[in-house]
Amino acid sequence: MTKDNMDARTAPVAVWQLLEGLRGQDLVDWRVAEVENRGSIEERNLDSLPIPFGWFVVGYSDDLKVGEVKPIHYFDQQLVMWRGEDGQVRIIDAYCKHLGANMAYGGRVQGNYLECPFHAWTYNEEGSVTSVPYAERIPPSAARKCDKQWAVVEENKFIWTWYHPLNEAPKWEVEAFSEVHNPDWTEYDRYDWIVYGPVQNMAENGVDAAHFKYIHGTPDLPDYDFDFDGHKRSAKVDAKMGTPKGEVDGTIAYGTVGAGQSWTKFTGISETLLIAGITPISQEKTHVRFAFTQPKEEANGPMAGLAKAMRNEICKQLDQDKVVWDRQKYMPRPSICDGDGPILPFRSFFSQFYAEWNTGNDKSVTQLNLNKKQS
């Protein structure tokens, strides 16, 4: 839209009407609220996309204390998570093998085991019953470990679990960042969203060059190179950034690790590391967590206002994207034009995380070096 034909009543960002006036707690509530008037899963073609496999965030490490039990609902499954006396986090199916009690509600930790609140059967991290206090023997079906195993790691102050619909073992590790544990960097500044759309739509956004101008109001389309390498995707943007002191040379580097881990590093205006966890709740629902850390001398010193503005701007951009994502239809055969970015190569890359599509047929992408000019 040019200056000549811009209606003075229209904000430069198209989604402004749905975000106008949202401030403070109202905005926080909007980010996780139920979305009305969205199409069904079938109407939006979301039933054609399986839940991708990989490492996914299920909580922050400091939100689960030793001896604590919590319910979690991800991957269309009810799960129970607890931290044993040894400090280790364990996750199993929430329903007791005995009479189906949901052990996340009223269950308690006994040593490193989980005790069911209904009849005090205890479980280990494999989902095997280890004791029945009023019986002389454990039924063989209860003593067997569950077919579905939930590997757990703690990294970057998050709790991650490995999801694979065919129960295959982890294929890569969660990427670690030293800044998270550096005493010269801040504790996390945390934000949450519930998006009514699949992980793929959100991940695809990163290679969609054209939307930056029309959703986020950038003056130009970004010019950056993408790299697809195995289960990782990365990009780097060198840009002039406007500040009250004039233009500053800045760099934005970002990457994804599998389908569930994303990170972004900003340098130039205010050094910032954003680690994002993107976790499927169901085929149409995704939990997004943003965790920011910055050098304390910038976040708490004379640059504090600029550091906070950087965080707010990044969150505002996700708010703007969410307006579209919440009701977006997945287009299996999109009409793509030049300037859109490498959307189709991205889809080839992302398809490797759909186990149901790759059973007996290795469609994974092992090495793609493509930039937007090649799309």
C-alpha positions in Angstrom: 0.0 0.0 0.0 1.5 3.3 -1.1 1.3 6.6 0.7 -0.9 7.9 -2.1 -3.6 5.3 -1.8 -3.5 4.6 2.0 -6.7 5.4 3.7 -6.0 7.6 6.7 -8.4 5.6 8.8 -6.5 2.3 8.2 -3.5 1.2 10.3 -0.5 -0.1 8.3 -0.8 -3.5 9.9 -3.9 -5.4 8.7 -4.7 -7.2 11.9 -4.8 -4.0 14.0 -8.5 -4.1 14.5 -8.4 -7.4 16.5 -5.5 -6.3 18.7 -6.5 -2.6 19.2 -7.1 -1.8 22.9 -5.6 -5.1 24.2 -3.2 -4.1 27.0 -2.0 -5.6 30.3 -3.9 -8.5 31.7 -6.5 -8.3 28.8 -3.7 -9.1 26.4 -2.3 -11.9 28.5 -5.8 -13.4 28.7 -6.4 -13.1 25.0 -3.3 -15.0 24.2 -4.6 -18.2 25.8 -8.3 -17.8 25.5 -10.7 -20.1 23.5 -11.0 -18.8 19.9 -14.6 -18.6 18.7 -16.0 -18.8 15.2 -13.1 -20.9 13.9 -13.7 -23.6 11.3 -13.7 -27.3 12.2 -10.6 -29.4 12.0 -12.0 -31.0 8.8 -13.0 -27.7 7.2 -9.5 -26.3 7.8 -7.8 -29.5 6.5 -6.0 -29.9 9.9 -7.0 -33.6 10.0 -4.6 -34.1 7.1 -1.6 -33.2 9.2 -0.4 -35.7 11.9 1.2 -34.5 15.1 4.9 -34.2 14.4 7.5 -36.1 16.4 10.4 -34.7 18.3 11.4 -33.1 21.6 8.8 -30.8 23.0 8.5 -28.6 26.1 6.0 -29.7 28.7 7.0 -27.2 31.5 9.7 -25.1 33.1 12.1 -26.9 35.4 11.4 -24.6 38.4 7.7 -25.2 38.1 8.0 -28.8 39.2 9.4 -29.3 42.7 10.7 -32.5 44.2 7.8 -34.7 45.3 5.3 -32.7 43.1 2.8 -34.3 40.6 1.3 -32.4 37.7 -1.2 -33.2 34.9 -0.1 -32.4 31.4 -2.2 -32.7 28.2 -0.2 -32.8 25.0 -0.2 -34.9 21.8 -3.9 -35.6 22.3 -3.0 -37.6 25.5 -3.5 -37.2 29.2 -0.2 -37.6 30.9 1.1 -37.4 34.5 4.5 -35.8 35.3 6.3 -36.0 38.7 9.7 -35.3 40.2 11.1 -38.0 42.3 13.3 -37.7 45.4 16.3 -38.1 43.2 15.4 -34.9 41.4 14.6 -36.7 38.1 11.4 -35.9 36.2 9.3 -38.8 35.0 6.3 -38.9 32.6 3.8 -41.8 32.0 0.2 -42.2 30.8 -2.1 -40.6 33.3 -4.6 -43.5 33.6 -4.0 -46.3 36.2 -4.0 -49.8 34.7 -6.2 -51.0 37.5 -9.5 -49.1 37.3 -8.6 -46.0 35.2 -8.1 -43.3 37.8 -6.3 -40.2 36.4 -3.2 -40.3 38.6 -2.3 -36.7 38.0 -5.1 -35.7 40.3 -4.5 -36.8 43.8 -1.5 -39.0 43.0 1.6 -38.6 45.1 5.3 -39.3 45.0 6.7 -42.3 47.0 10.5 -42.1 46.7 10.9 -42.1 42.9 7.6 -43.8 42.2 4.1 -42.5 41.6 1.3 -43.7 43.8 -2.2 -43.9 42.4 -4.8 -42.1 44.6 -7.5 -44.7 44.1 -5.9 -47.9 45.5 -2.2 -46.9 46.1 -0.7 -48.9 43.2 2.7 -47.5 42.5 4.3 -46.9 39.1 7.9 -46.4 37.8 8.9 -44.3 34.9 8.3 -47.1 32.4 4.6 -47.3 33.5 5.2 -50.6 35.3 3.3 -51.3 38.5 5.9 -51.9 41.2 3.6 -52.7 44.2 0.0 -53.3 45.1 -0.2 -52.8 48.9 -3.2 -55.2 49.6 -2.3 -58.0 47.1 0.3 -60.8 47.3 1.2 -60.6 43.6 1.1 -57.9 40.8 -1.0 -58.9 37.8 1.4 -59.6 34.8 -0.4 -57.1 32.6 0.2 -54.4 35.2 3.8 -55.3 35.8 4.7 -55.0 32.1 6.1 -51.6 31.0 3.9 -49.5 28.8 4.2 -49.7 25.1 4.5 -45.9 25.0 7.6 -44.6 26.7 8.3 -40.9 27.4 11.9 -40.0 27.4 12.6 -36.8 29.5 15.5 -34.4 29.6 15.9 -31.0 31.3 17.8 -28.4 29.2 17.8 -24.6 29.1 15.7 -24.6 32.3 12.8 -26.4 30.4 11.4 -29.9 30.8 11.3 -31.7 27.4 9.8 -35.0 26.5 10.2 -37.0 23.3 7.0 -37.7 21.4 6.9 -40.3 18.6 3.7 -42.0 17.6 5.5 -45.2 16.8 7.4 -45.1 20.0 10.8 -44.8 18.3 13.7 -43.6 20.5 15.1 -40.0 20.3 16.9 -39.3 17.1 18.7 -36.1 18.2 19.4 -34.0 21.3 17.9 -30.8 22.5 20.2 -27.9 21.7 21.7 -26.1 24.7 22.6 -22.5 25.1 25.2 -21.3 27.6 23.6 -17.9 28.1 20.7 -19.5 30.0 23.0 -20.5 32.9 25.4 -17.5 32.6 25.1 -15.4 35.9 25.6 -12.3 33.8 22.4 -12.9 32.0 18.9 -12.4 33.3 16.4 -15.1 34.5 13.8 -15.8 31.9 11.1 -13.3 31.0 8.2 -15.7 30.1 5.2 -15.6 27.8 2.5 -18.1 26.8 0.1 -18.4 23.9 -2.4 -21.1 22.9 -2.7 -21.1 19.1 -5.6 -22.9 17.4 -3.5 -24.3 14.6 -0.8 -26.9 13.9 2.9 -26.6 14.5 3.6 -26.7 10.7 1.6 -23.5 10.0 3.6 -21.6 12.6 7.0 -23.0 11.5 6.2 -22.2 7.9 5.7 -18.6 8.9 9.5 -18.2 9.3 10.1 -18.7 5.6 7.2 -16.7 4.4 9.0 -13.5 3.4 6.0 -11.5 2.2 4.0 -11.6 5.4 6.5 -9.5 7.3 5.4 -6.4 5.5 1.6 -7.0 5.6 1.3 -8.6 9.1 4.1 -6.9 11.0 4.4 -3.6 9.1 8.0 -3.9 8.1 8.9 -1.3 5.5 10.4 -3.9 3.2 10.5 -7.6 2.6 13.4 -9.2 4.5 16.3 -10.5 2.5 17.9 -13.6 4.2 19.4 -16.9 3.4 17.8 -20.2 4.7 19.7 -23.4 5.4 18.0 -26.7 5.8 20.3 -29.4 7.3 18.9 -32.7 8.5 16.5 -32.0 11.4 17.7 -28.3 11.7 16.7 -25.1 9.9 18.5 -21.8 10.3 18.6 -18.3 8.9 20.5 -15.1 9.4 19.4 -11.5 8.6 21.7 -8.5 8.6 19.7 -5.3 8.8 19.8 -1.6 9.6 17.7 -1.1 12.7 16.3 2.3 13.6 16.8 3.6 17.2 16.5 7.0 18.9 20.2 7.4 18.3 19.9 6.6 14.6 20.5 3.5 12.5 22.4 0.6 14.1 23.8 -2.4 12.3 21.9 -5.4 13.7 21.8 -9.1 13.1 18.9 -11.6 13.7 19.9 -15.3 13.7 17.4 -18.0 14.3 17.0 -21.7 14.0 14.8 -24.6 14.7 15.7 -28.0 16.1 13.2 -30.6 15.0 9.5 -29.5 15.2 9.4 -28.3 18.8 12.5 -26.2 19.6 13.1 -22.7 18.2 15.7 -20.1 19.1 16.5 -16.5 18.0 19.5 -14.3 18.8 19.3 -10.5 18.3 22.4 -8.3 18.3 22.8 -4.7 17.6 20.0 -2.8 19.4 19.8 -5.0 22.5 21.4 -8.4 22.8 18.6 -10.9 23.3 18.3 -14.7 23.3 14.8 -16.1 22.8 14.2 -19.8 23.3 10.8 -21.0 22.2 9.0 -24.2 23.0 6.2 -25.1 20.5 4.2 -28.1 21.7 1.2 -29.8 20.1 -1.8 -30.1 22.4 -3.9 -31.7 19.6 -4.1 -31.5 15.8 -5.6 -28.0 16.0 -4.1 -26.6 19.1 -0.5 -25.7 20.1 1.1 -24.3 23.2 3.8 -21.7 22.5 6.2 -20.6 25.2 8.6 -17.7 24.8 11.5 -17.4 27.2 13.8 -14.3 26.9 17.2 -13.8 28.5 19.4 -10.7 28.1 22.7 -9.4 29.5 22.0 -7.9 32.9 23.9 -4.8 32.2 21.5 -4.1 29.3 18.3 -5.4 30.8 18.8 -3.6 34.2 21.0 -0.7 33.3 20.5 2.5 31.2 19.5 0.3 28.3 16.6 -1.3 30.2 13.9 0.5 28.4 15.3 -0.6 25.0 15.7 -4.2 26.2 12.1 -4.3 27.3 10.9 -2.7 24.1 12.8 -5.5 22.2 10.9 -8.2 24.1 7.6 -6.5 23.7 8.1 -6.0 19.9 8.8 -9.7 19.5 5.7 -10.7 21.5 3.6 -8.2 19.5 4.7 -9.9 16.3 3.5 -13.3 17.6 0.2 -11.7 18.6 -0.2 -10.4 15.0 0.6 -13.9 13.6 -1.9 -15.5 16.0 -4.8 -13.5 14.6 -4.2 -15.4 11.3 -3.1 -18.8 12.7 -6.2 -19.2 14.9 -8.5 -19.6 11.9 -6.0 -20.4 9.1 -6.8 -23.3 6.7 -4.0 -25.6 5.7 -3.7 -25.6 1.9 -2.1 -28.8 0.6 -1.6 -27.3 -2.8 -1.0 -23.6 -2.3 -0.7 -21.1 -5.1 2.8 -19.9 -4.7 4.4 -16.9 -6.4 7.9 -15.5 -6.6 8.7 -13.5 -3.5 6.8 -15.9 -1.2 10.0 -17.5 0.1 10.9 -21.2 0.1 7.5 -22.5 1.3 7.5 -25.7 -0.7 11.1 -26.6 0.2 10.2 -25.9 3.8 7.3 -28.4 3.5 9.6 -31.0 2.2 11.9 -30.4 5.1 9.1 -30.5 7.7 7.5 -33.7 6.3 10.4 -35.7 7.8 8.7 -35.1 11.3 5.5 -37.0 10.3 6.2 -40.6 11.2 2.9 -41.7 9.6 4.1 -40.4 6.2 7.5 -41.9 6.4 6.8 -45.5 7.6 8.8 -47.8 5.2 9.6 -44.8 3.0 12.4 -42.5 3.9 11.3 -39.1 2.8 13.5 -37.2 5.2 15.5 -34.3 3.9 19.2 -34.7 4.8 20.8 -31.7 3.1 19.0 -28.7 1.5 20.8 -25.4 1.0 18.2 -23.1 -0.4 17.5 -19.5 -0.1 14.5 -17.5 -1.0 15.8 -16.5 -4.4 15.8 -20.2 -5.4 12.2 -20.8 -4.4 
